[in-house]
Amino acid sequence: MRSYSVIIRDDLHQQLFTHLVRTDGQEDLCFATYVPSTGASRSTAILSQVIFPEEGERNVHGNVGFLPHYFERALQIARANKQGLMLLHSHHAKGWQGMSEDDVTAELRIAPATFGATELPLVGLTIGSDESWSARYWVKVPQQRRAFIRQWCDTVRVLGKKLTITFNDTLLSPTFDNSKQLRTISAWGSSTQESFSRLRIGIVGLGSVGSIVAEILARTGIVYFTLIDFDAVEFKNLDRLTNVFESDIGRAKVLAISDGIKRSASSPTVVINACEHSICEKEGYEAALNCDILISCVDRPWPRQVLNFIAYAHLIPVIDGGILVRTNKENTSIKGADWKAQTIGFRRTCLECLGQYTSENAALEMSGKLDDPEYIKGLDKSVFMDAHENVFVFSSHLASLEVLQLLTLFIAPSGIDDVGQQMHHFVIGSMDINKTLMCHKNCFFQGIVGKGDYAGVTVYGQHDAAANARNKRAMMIVEKQKRKHQSVFNLMHQIRIWIDNIFKIKFF
């Protein structure tokens, strides 16, 4: 079942609040345009441009109404920009708002013309006096002329350095256990825990760091998980994966970690979307667009490039981390071990400008060359260093740093919503914090902020390593089934022999 959401940049939110929530106590309205962001199961409208009313385009009289020429002007702008149209108005109440009969009539009246001109649904929004938003899509009923149905949004998200979400209590009610989560709730209160329980968190990469992140979030009370990883559990992973055992060898990591989340969850229920694809494939990419926050636990350039793109084009903040371990030539002692954690997205520095990957290496991986042993053998390691193995103790610290970045993004304790890039140095036991890094002047990603599906770039594609991993698992399952059937056949054959010997009966 498809869900719906809206996301608004905080600068546009402030403009809208100032205009719509009037000091004279009267309601107001305006139009805006939006671009779509289409996930596997969620449609999001990214508010793009506010179209404020001009003189004589609306009547403010306690309630508020717009005049036809204002709607026509807004519709022309939306159509010219090939974007959707929004109608926004205010209510002088708090929290998620319902709709009056006049509200329904106004939006339903313009829904057909909006869809006809833009080929996108009309989106209606209401803002309350406490800056809370509510929203709905007017979706065309298939094969019924001029018939539209209201689909309420689950959430409206406002993104700056901090992520603020208004939740639709009817569609997305809080889920937590006061007795089991007593100590957690005591740290930040029931209201914050209610919000945590409704966050949709995506973990990309379920290796050593990702599996620990999943464990932390499960015990913290997260309910909605999206797990994205194409790989399988191997024997060599058992010293680094949390909640994974020998019995899981050969299984998809997302399935093994899903079982671990269910065992560890402190919430009464958990909802897990386990995606056995790479973030670099269409399926993984679209699964990521269902999320409110993404946690990057990958160390390859192409996945990081995709996540970088999502953070800016689709306004989904990404928390990224990585570990670099340096040893002597004999691999008998550590020369150094460092790990970084940072949050990227709107109002923040992107991963490429932070030097976490290069577009050249992302292109090499996209072409399949970084999975070609012969090609890698000839590379200068100063140009590309293959994925670095790490150990559980290092991964556990990085995982905790990533989750702490998430808490800062969403809670903003003491008003602090950005702690900067954190780099821990194991050997000397110190941590560097950098808040001064900025994107380059001509950074591509700063130019696609909020472009959503209309960014004009396709960053996913065919990922041979992921396809090969799935094919290998499928073949193993077939072989396992064959062995099982053969075992059953052998057992039945043996039973027939025993019966023949005991009763001297011949079976044909």
N, C-alpha and C positions, 0 to 999 in steps of 0.2 A: 504494500500500500504506500502510495507516494505521500510525503509530508512536504510542508511549505515553511519558508522562513524569509526574513528580510534582514539585510545588513546595511548599516549607515555609518559613514565616516564621522568621527566625533566633531570635526569642524562644521560639517553640514548639519549635524544634530543640533549644535549650539545656535546656528542661524535659524533653524526651524523652530526651536523652542522659544527664541526671542520673538519671532513673528507670531506664532500660533497661540502661545499662552500669554494673553494680554493682561496688562495691569489693571484695565478697567472692568475685568470680570466677564467680558463678552468672548464668545467663541470666534475663531477665525479659521481660514482655510487657505490652501494653495495647491498647485499642481507640481509634479516633479516627473522626471524621466528615470528609467531604470534599465539596466542590462541584466540578462539572465545568467545564472550560474547553475548548471544542471548536473547534479550528482546522480548516482545509481538509483537512489530512492528519495532524494530530496531536491526540490526546486527552490532556489533562492533568488530573490530580487535584490540586486545591488543598486541602491539609490545613486544616481549619477549627477543629475543637474536639477536644482530647484528653480521653478518658474514662478517667481513672486507675482502677485496680482498688480496690475496697474490701475490707475484712477478709473473708477466707473466699471470695474470688472467683477465686483462682488458687492453684496449688501450685508452689512454687519448690523444686526438688530437683535441682540441677545443671542439668538441662533444666527447662523450665517448661511448665505446662499451665493452661488456663483452665477454669473450671467453667461448666456450662450457664447458670446464672442470670446470670453476668457477660455472656455473649454476648447473652442475651435483653434485659438492661438496655441494653446498647450499641445493640442493634438498635432498641429502642423510641425511644431518643433520636434515632438517625439518621432513623427514619421520621417522627417528630414534626416534625423540622426539615426534612424533605424533602431529605435529603442522603444521600450514599453512605457506606459503612462501610469502614474500614481495620482490619487486624490488624497490629500492629507488634511485633517482638521483636528480641532482640540476639544476636549471635554474637561470641565473643571472638577475632576475627581482624581483619585489615585489608583495606581495599579492597572492591570489589564482591563480594557474597556469593552463593553458590549456595544450594540448598535440600537439606536432608536428606529422607529418606523421611517422617519424622515431620512435618516442616514442610509437605510437600506434602499429606499426609493431613489435617492440621489445617485447612489453608486450603480444600482441595477439599470437605471435609465441610460447611463453613458457606457455601460459595459459592451453592448453590441457594436457601437460606433468605434470604440477604442480597439476592440479585437479586429474589426474590419480594416481599420487603417494601419494598425501596427503588427497584426498577426500574433500578438502577445496579450495575455489576460490583463484586464484592469486590476491594479493592486490598490486597495484602500488601507489607509493607516489612520490611527487615532493616537494623539499624545495626551497624557494626563498632566495634572498640575505638578506631579512629582517626577516628571521627565520619563515616566514609563510609557512604552509604546505598545500598541496592539495592531494586528494586521490580518488581512484576508485577501485571497485571490478570488476573482470571479472567472471561473473556468467554464468554457463552452461545453454544453451537453452535446455529445456526438449525435449527428444525424437529426438534430432538432433545431430548426431555424430560430435564431434569436433567443434561444434558451440558455441561460447561464446559471450556474450553481455556485454558492459561496463555499470556499474551502478555507477554514481558519488556519492561520499559521501556528506552528508550535512555539516559535520564538521570534523576537526581534532583537538583533545584536547591534550594539554600538561599539565601534572599534577605534581606539586611539592607542596610546601606550597601554591603557587598561582596556580589558574586554568587559563590557557590561551587557547583561542579557535580561530582557523581560520575558518571563515564561508564561505560556498559556496553561493555567492550572487545570483546565478541563481536559486538555489533550496530553499534557506532560506533568503529571502530578509528582510531588516529591516522594522518594522512597528511601527510608532509612530506619534503623533499629536503635531506638534511644538507649536500650540497655547494652547492646553489643558495641555501640559506637560512643559510649559515655565519655571516654577520655578524649576521643577525637573531637567531639562536639564541644567539650570544655575548652578547647584551644581557640575556637573561633565562633561558637554559637550555633544554634539550631538553624537560623536563617541562612547562614553561609553553607551549612551542611545540606540544606534543602536544595540550594543552587548547585552544589557539587553533584548531588545525586541525579541532576537532570542534564549535566554536561555530556556532550557526545565527544569522546576522546578517541583519536586515531593514533595507533602506535605503528610506525613504519619501520620494519626490521625487528625480528623477534630473536635476535642473537643474545649474547650475554647481557648487554645493556637493556635491550627491549624487554626481555623476560623479567628482569628485576623491576623495571618501570611498571610492568603489568601487575606484578605482585604488590608493589607499594600502592598503586591506585585501587586495586581490589580491596585491600585492607582499609584504605582511606574512605571507601564508600562510593566510588564511581560505579554506576550501573550500566551505562551505555558504552561499549567498547567496539571499535573497528580495528581488527588486526590484519596487517598487510605484509605478507612475506611469501615468497614462492618456494622456499627451500624446505628440506627435510631434516629431521633430527639424525645426527650421526654419532657414532660411539665417541669420537673425539670431542663432541660438544658437552658431554655429561659433566665435566668439571666446571662448566661455565653457564649452563642454563638452569634457571630457577624453576622448581616444580616440574622437572622433566626427568624421566627415569629410563632404565634400560629397556623396559617394555615399550617405550615410545620410539625406539630406533626405527627409522624408515617412515615414520608418520610425518605428515606436514607439520611444521613448527606451529603454525597458527592453530591447529587442532590440539596439539599437546599443550600449548599455553592456555587455550580456552579451558581445558579441563583443570589446569592449575588455578585459573581465575575463579572458577566455580567452587573449588575446594577452599580457597582463601577469602572469598568475598565476605565482607561484613554486612552488606546490604541484603535484605530479604530476597531480592531477585537481581539477576544480572541479565543483560541482553547483549549478545556477542555476535558481531558479523565477522566471520573468519574468511578472509579473502586470500586464496592460494595463488595470488598473482603478484607481480612486481608493481611498484608504484609507477614504473616506466611503461606499463601496459595499460590499455584503455580501461580494463576492468578495475585495476588497482587505483588508477587515477580517479575514476568516477566514484569509487568507494570512499576515497579521501575527501571528496567534495561534500559528503554527507556529514562531515565532522565540524565541530565548533573550534577545536584546537587539535593540531597535529604534533606528535612528538617524533622527531627524526632520530632513529638509532641505526643509521646507515653510514657506511664509510666509503662508498663509491661516488664518483663525480656525477654520473647521469641521474641517479635517484635524487641527489642533492639539488641538481639543476631543476628537476621537476618540482620538488618541494619549494624551492625558491620561487618558481613561477606561480604556484598555487598561493603562496603567502601574499603576493602582491596583486596578481590578476583577480583572485577570488576572495581576497581579504580574510583568509583563514590563517591566523598566527601559527607559526611553526617554531617549536623549541628544538634546537639542534645541539648535538654533542658529538665529540670524537676523542679518541685516545691514540697517542703515539708513544710506543715503547721503543727505546733504543738500547741495544745490548752490544757486548764486545763481539769480535768476529767469531768466537767459538760458541756464542750464545750461552755462556756460563755465568755471566753477571750482568746486572743492569747498569747502564751508563746514565740513563735518564728515563723518566716516564711522566708525561704531561697529559692533561685532559682539559677540554674546553666545553663550556656550555653557554649558549646564547639564544635569545629570542629574536626572531626576525619577522618582518611584515611591515604594515603601514606605520609610518613615523620612525622606522628603525632601519639599520644598515643591513643590506642583503648579504647572503652567504658568499656570493662571488666577490663582492668588494671587501669582505672580511678575509678573503684568501682561503676559504674552506674548500674550494674546488676551482678549476678553470674550465671555461667553455670548450677549450681545445681537448681536454681530457674527457669531457662529457661527450663530445663528438666521436672520439676514439671508441669509447665504450658503446655508444649507440651503433657504431659500425660493426661491433663484435670483436674488435681487435684486442681489447683488454682481457678477453677470455681466451685468447689464442696464445698458448705457452711459447711458441716460437717467436711471436711478435714481441711479447713481454721481455723475453730473454735479451733482445737487442736494444731495449730501451735504456736510455740514460736515467738512472734513478733520481737524478735531480729534476727530471721532467715529470716523472710519474713514479710513485712508490706504491706497490701493491698493498692490499688491505693488511693492516697490522693485527696480528693476534694479540689478545689481551687476556688478563687473568681476572678471576672473579672479584678479588678485592678492589682492583682498579675500576671495574665495571660497576660495582655497587656504589662507589663514591660518585661516579659520573651520573648514574641513574638518579641518585638522590639530588644532585645539583639540577638535573633537568626537571624533576618534579617540583623543586623549590622555585625554579623559574616560572613554572606553571602557576604556583600559588601566588607569586608576586604579580603576574599578569592579571589574575582573576580577582584576588582579594585586595591587592595594593595596601598592605599593612602600613599603618601610620602615614598613608597617602603616598607611599613609595611604590610606583608601578613599573620601574625599570632599574634593575641592579647592574645593567651593563653586561659585557662579556666577562665571564669568570674563567680564569685559567689556573689550575692547580698544578704545582710542581712537586712531585712525590719525593724526590731526593732531598731537596732542601726544606720541604714541608711548608711552603708558602703559597699564597694565592694572589694573582694579579687581577685587578678589576679595571676594565677600560670602558668608559662611557663617551669617549671623544671620537671614536671611529665613525666615519661618514662615507656614504656612497660616493663614487666618482661623479664628476659633473655630468657626464653623459651616460650614466647608468641606465641600461635598457629597462631594468625591472621597475625603476621609479617612474618610467614612462607608461607603464601598463597598469598602474594602480586602479583597481576597481573595474577593469575592462571585462572581467568574467569570460563568458563564452565568446565575446567579440574581441579578444586580444589579438586575433589574427595569426596566432602561432600554435602549432601542434607539437607538444613537447614529448608525448608518449609515442610508442611505436612497437615494432616487433622486437621482442627481447628473447633471443635464442636461448640464453642460459636458463631463463625462467621456464620456457616451453620444454626444454630438455629435462629439467628437474621434474616437472609434472609428468612427462611421458615416462620417465624412469620409475616414478612412484606407481603409475598406472600399470606398468608391466610387472612390478613387484606384487601388486595386488592380484593380478591375473595369475601369476605363478603361485602365489599363496593359496588362491582358490583351487587351482589345479591339484596342488599337493593335498589340500584338505579333501577334495573329492576322491583322489586316489587312495587316501588313507581310509575313507569310508568304504570305498569299493573293496579294498583289501580286507577290511574287517568283516564285511558282509560275506566275502568269499570264504574267509576262515570259519565263520559261523556255519556256513553251509557244509563245509567239510566235517566240522564237529558233529552236526546233526546227522550227516550221512553215516559217520562212523558209529554213532550211538544207536540209531534206529535202522540202519541199513536201508535207508530210503534214497532213491535216486531222484534228484531234482533236475528238471529240464527247463 
